[in-house]
Amino acid sequence: MPETSKLSEYLKPENLQKLARMEIIARLVVEGFITGMHKSPHRGFSVEFAEHRQYVPGDEIRHINWKAFARSDRYYIKQYEEETNLRGYILLDCSASMSYQSNGSVSKLFYGKCLAAALSYLMLQQQDSAGLITFDSAVKTYLPPRANPTHLKAILHQIDEAKIGKETSLSNIFHDLAERIKKRGLIIIISDLFDNIKDIMSGLTHFRHKKHEVLIFQVLDPDELTFPFRSWTMFNNLENDGHKLLTEPQRIRAAYLRSLNGFVAELRRGCGQKRIDFEQLNTRVPFDTALAAYLANRMS
């Protein structure tokens, strides 16, 4: 069996769920993705190089182009469009609705954890800064972005420790973080985005007003996307204890799908207007495929 086929087997969500450590998962996802690509995906995160200028006292030595020095015997500094490397803030939704898991799939939270781990690994591999924020009704973990390779262990530990929490108000979380995050960066949101759409867009607009770039992974379960239920079913509101509904699914399936598709279409439209990348992910789809779609959008 070719190596890429073996990696594809490992990258199936149900197989990754058997692994104990987020570091192993992150490596498998990223290395498996790179194996299947002709070009390195790292350019999807990179700060663009602009030009060289001659070194002056006070410049950081780490920006010296040593190849240019070898050719000219002069010190030149690489200038970038940003003074520092990219700062990535990964926002992982740990609210109760992220616990949903259909048969043959993994929970939305576990899928989100794998995405967060892989993205952190990617950014730190190329010396960009990565940070992690977990939240439900409030911010639970806040690890500021750092480019130190040892920071990966801290991020992966917090991802591994993240537990399902309470209900959430995405708008309040987004507004809070937009004010708290002072330095311009890349905001990566991993969530099912189940909230009032006007409130969501208000929070996302706040991020854009602060000059952040925003990328969204909407993580949904196959049941949520297709509503396959047939017989009488008791539905529990995961973010409202005690709220249950017994119904015949086939009578409401068409209305549910219209509502879901309308909700997603409005999200896409709003994100498009704000120049926010939006990717909808199915928890039954392998993680390398999800990353490929994301990075393809970034590089197009």
C-alpha positions as CSV (number, residue, x, y, z in Angstrom):
1,M,0.0,0.0,0.0
2,P,1.4,3.5,-0.9
3,E,2.4,5.7,1.9
4,T,-0.3,8.3,1.0
5,S,-2.9,5.6,1.3
6,K,-1.7,4.6,4.8
7,L,-1.8,8.2,5.8
8,S,-5.3,8.6,4.5
9,E,-6.3,5.7,6.8
10,Y,-4.7,7.3,9.8
11,L,-6.4,10.6,9.0
12,K,-9.9,9.3,9.2
13,P,-11.6,11.0,12.2
14,E,-12.6,7.7,13.8
15,N,-9.0,6.5,13.7
16,L,-7.5,9.8,15.0
17,Q,-10.0,9.6,17.9
18,K,-8.1,6.5,19.2
19,L,-4.9,8.4,19.5
20,A,-4.1,9.8,23.0
21,R,-1.9,12.8,22.3
22,M,-2.8,16.0,20.3
23,E,0.9,16.3,19.3
24,I,0.7,12.9,17.4
25,I,-2.6,14.0,15.8
26,A,-1.2,17.4,14.7
27,R,1.9,15.7,13.1
28,L,-0.2,13.1,11.3
29,V,-2.6,15.7,9.9
30,V,0.1,18.1,8.7
31,E,2.5,15.6,7.4
32,G,-0.2,13.7,5.7
33,F,-1.4,16.8,4.1
34,I,2.0,17.8,2.9
35,T,2.6,14.4,1.5
36,G,-0.4,14.8,-0.8
37,M,0.6,18.3,-2.1
38,H,3.2,19.4,-4.6
39,K,3.7,22.8,-2.9
40,S,4.2,23.5,0.8
41,P,1.0,24.7,2.5
42,H,3.1,27.0,4.7
43,R,2.8,29.9,2.2
44,G,-0.9,30.0,3.1
45,F,0.1,31.6,6.4
46,S,3.3,33.5,5.5
47,V,3.7,37.3,5.9
48,E,4.7,38.5,2.4
49,F,8.3,39.5,1.7
50,A,8.6,43.0,0.3
51,E,12.3,43.9,-0.3
52,H,15.8,44.2,1.2
53,R,17.4,47.3,2.7
54,Q,20.8,47.8,4.1
55,Y,21.4,47.0,7.8
56,V,21.6,49.8,10.3
57,P,22.5,49.6,14.0
58,G,19.5,48.6,16.0
59,D,18.0,46.2,13.5
60,E,17.3,42.7,14.7
61,I,20.1,40.3,13.7
62,R,17.6,37.6,13.0
63,H,16.3,39.5,9.9
64,I,19.7,39.6,8.2
65,N,19.9,37.8,4.9
66,W,23.1,35.8,5.2
67,K,23.0,34.6,1.6
68,A,23.0,38.2,0.5
69,F,25.9,38.9,2.9
70,A,27.9,35.9,1.4
71,R,27.4,37.4,-2.1
72,S,28.1,41.1,-1.4
73,D,29.9,41.1,1.9
74,R,27.3,43.6,3.1
75,Y,24.5,43.2,5.6
76,Y,21.0,43.4,4.3
77,I,17.7,43.2,6.2
78,K,14.6,41.4,4.9
79,Q,11.7,43.8,5.0
80,Y,8.2,42.4,5.2
81,E,4.8,43.9,4.9
82,E,4.4,43.4,8.7
83,E,7.2,44.3,11.1
84,T,6.8,40.9,12.9
85,N,5.7,37.5,11.8
86,L,2.1,36.6,11.5
87,R,0.2,36.3,14.8
88,G,-2.5,33.6,14.8
89,Y,-5.2,33.5,17.4
90,I,-7.2,30.2,17.3
91,L,-10.6,30.5,18.9
92,L,-12.0,27.1,19.8
93,D,-15.7,26.8,20.8
94,C,-16.2,24.4,23.7
95,S,-19.9,25.2,24.3
96,A,-22.3,22.3,24.9
97,S,-23.6,22.1,21.3
98,M,-20.1,21.1,20.2
99,S,-20.5,17.8,22.1
100,Y,-22.9,16.4,19.5
101,Q,-21.7,13.2,17.9
102,S,-23.6,11.0,15.5
103,N,-23.0,7.3,14.9
104,G,-19.8,6.7,12.9
105,S,-18.5,10.2,13.4
106,V,-16.6,12.1,16.2
107,S,-17.8,15.0,18.3
108,K,-17.6,18.5,16.9
109,L,-15.3,19.4,19.7
110,F,-12.9,16.6,19.0
111,Y,-12.8,17.5,15.3
112,G,-12.2,21.2,16.3
113,K,-9.4,20.1,18.6
114,C,-7.7,18.3,15.8
115,L,-8.0,21.3,13.5
116,A,-6.7,23.6,16.2
117,A,-3.7,21.3,16.9
118,A,-2.8,21.0,13.2
119,L,-3.1,24.7,12.5
120,S,-0.9,25.5,15.6
121,Y,1.7,23.0,14.4
122,L,1.7,24.5,10.9
123,M,2.2,28.1,12.1
124,L,4.9,27.3,14.6
125,Q,6.7,25.1,12.0
126,Q,7.3,28.2,9.9
127,Q,8.1,30.4,12.9
128,D,4.9,32.3,12.9
129,S,3.2,33.0,16.3
130,A,0.3,30.8,17.4
131,G,-2.1,31.4,20.3
132,L,-5.1,29.6,21.6
133,I,-8.4,30.8,23.1
134,T,-11.1,28.4,24.3
135,F,-14.5,29.6,25.3
136,D,-18.1,28.7,26.1
137,S,-20.2,31.4,27.9
138,A,-16.8,33.0,28.8
139,V,-13.2,32.8,27.8
140,K,-11.7,29.7,29.5
141,T,-8.2,29.7,28.2
142,Y,-6.1,32.5,26.8
143,L,-2.6,31.6,25.5
144,P,-1.1,34.7,23.7
145,P,0.6,34.0,20.4
146,R,4.3,33.1,20.6
147,A,6.7,31.8,18.0
148,N,8.8,29.7,20.3
149,P,8.6,26.0,19.3
150,T,8.2,25.0,22.9
151,H,5.0,27.0,22.9
152,L,3.4,24.2,20.9
153,K,3.4,21.9,24.0
154,A,1.5,24.5,26.0
155,I,-1.1,24.9,23.2
156,L,-1.5,21.2,22.7
157,H,-1.9,20.6,26.4
158,Q,-4.7,23.2,26.7
159,I,-6.4,21.7,23.6
160,D,-6.2,18.3,25.1
161,E,-7.6,19.6,28.4
162,A,-10.5,21.5,26.9
163,K,-13.8,20.2,28.1
164,I,-17.4,20.7,27.0
165,G,-18.9,23.7,28.9
166,K,-22.1,25.7,29.0
167,E,-24.1,27.6,26.4
168,T,-22.4,30.5,24.6
169,S,-23.0,33.9,23.2
170,L,-20.7,34.3,20.3
171,S,-21.3,38.0,20.0
172,N,-20.2,38.7,23.5
173,I,-17.2,36.6,23.2
174,F,-16.2,38.1,19.9
175,H,-16.7,41.7,21.1
176,D,-14.7,41.0,24.3
177,L,-11.8,39.5,22.3
178,A,-11.8,42.2,19.7
179,E,-11.1,44.7,22.4
180,R,-8.7,42.4,24.3
181,I,-6.5,41.5,21.3
182,K,-4.4,44.6,20.8
183,K,-2.1,43.5,18.1
184,R,-3.3,42.9,14.6
185,G,-3.4,39.3,13.6
186,L,-5.2,36.3,12.1
187,I,-8.3,35.2,13.9
188,I,-9.2,31.6,13.3
189,I,-12.7,30.6,14.6
190,I,-13.6,26.9,15.0
191,S,-17.3,26.7,16.0
192,D,-20.6,25.4,14.9
193,L,-21.7,29.0,15.0
194,F,-25.1,28.2,16.4
195,D,-26.3,31.6,17.5
196,N,-28.3,34.6,16.2
197,I,-26.8,35.5,12.9
198,K,-27.0,39.3,13.4
199,D,-25.1,39.0,16.7
200,I,-22.5,36.8,15.0
201,M,-21.9,39.3,12.2
202,S,-21.7,42.1,14.7
203,G,-18.9,40.4,16.5
204,L,-17.1,39.5,13.3
205,T,-17.4,43.1,12.1
206,H,-15.7,44.2,15.3
207,F,-12.7,42.0,14.5
208,R,-12.5,43.4,11.0
209,H,-12.8,47.0,12.4
210,K,-9.7,46.2,14.4
211,K,-7.9,45.2,11.2
212,H,-7.7,41.5,12.0
213,E,-8.0,39.0,9.2
214,V,-10.7,36.4,10.0
215,L,-11.0,32.8,9.0
216,I,-14.0,30.6,10.0
217,F,-14.3,26.9,10.2
218,Q,-18.0,26.0,10.8
219,V,-17.9,22.5,12.1
220,L,-21.1,20.5,11.7
221,D,-22.1,16.9,12.2
222,P,-23.6,14.8,9.3
223,D,-26.9,14.6,11.3
224,E,-27.1,18.4,11.4
225,L,-26.4,18.6,7.7
226,T,-28.8,15.9,6.4
227,F,-31.3,15.4,9.3
228,P,-31.5,11.6,8.6
229,F,-33.9,10.7,11.5
230,R,-36.9,8.5,10.5
231,S,-38.9,7.4,13.5
232,W,-40.3,9.4,16.5
233,T,-37.3,11.1,18.1
234,M,-36.7,13.0,21.4
235,F,-34.5,16.0,20.7
236,N,-32.5,17.5,23.6
237,N,-31.4,21.1,23.6
238,L,-27.7,20.6,24.6
239,E,-27.4,24.2,25.7
240,N,-30.6,24.4,27.6
241,D,-30.9,21.7,30.3
242,G,-34.4,20.2,30.4
243,H,-35.6,21.5,27.1
244,K,-36.7,18.5,25.0
245,L,-38.9,18.0,22.0
246,L,-40.6,14.8,20.9
247,T,-41.5,14.9,17.3
248,E,-41.8,12.9,14.1
249,P,-38.7,13.9,12.1
250,Q,-40.0,13.4,8.6
251,R,-42.8,16.0,9.2
252,I,-40.2,18.7,10.0
253,R,-37.2,17.6,7.9
254,A,-37.9,19.9,4.9
255,A,-38.5,22.9,7.1
256,Y,-35.3,22.2,9.2
257,L,-33.1,21.9,6.0
258,R,-34.6,25.1,4.6
259,S,-33.8,26.9,7.9
260,L,-30.3,25.4,8.1
261,N,-29.4,26.2,4.4
262,G,-30.8,29.7,4.8
263,F,-28.8,30.3,7.9
264,V,-25.6,29.1,6.2
265,A,-26.3,31.1,3.1
266,E,-26.7,34.2,5.1
267,L,-23.5,33.5,7.0
268,R,-21.6,33.0,3.7
269,R,-23.1,36.2,2.3
270,G,-22.2,38.3,5.4
271,C,-18.7,36.9,5.6
272,G,-18.2,37.6,1.9
273,Q,-19.2,41.2,2.4
274,K,-16.7,41.5,5.2
275,R,-13.9,39.7,3.3
276,I,-13.9,36.8,5.8
277,D,-13.0,33.3,4.6
278,F,-15.7,30.8,5.5
279,E,-15.4,27.0,5.3
280,Q,-18.1,24.6,6.4
281,L,-16.7,21.2,7.6
282,N,-18.4,17.9,8.0
283,T,-17.0,15.9,11.0
284,R,-17.0,12.7,8.8
285,V,-14.6,14.3,6.3
286,P,-10.9,13.5,6.9
287,F,-8.9,16.3,8.4
288,D,-6.4,16.5,5.5
289,T,-9.2,17.2,3.2
290,A,-10.5,20.0,5.4
291,L,-7.1,21.6,5.6
292,A,-6.7,21.3,1.8
293,A,-9.9,23.2,1.2
294,Y,-8.9,25.9,3.6
295,L,-5.4,26.4,2.3
296,A,-6.6,26.2,-1.3
297,N,-8.9,29.2,-0.5
298,R,-6.0,31.0,1.1
299,M,-3.7,30.6,-1.9
300,S,-6.3,31.3,-4.7
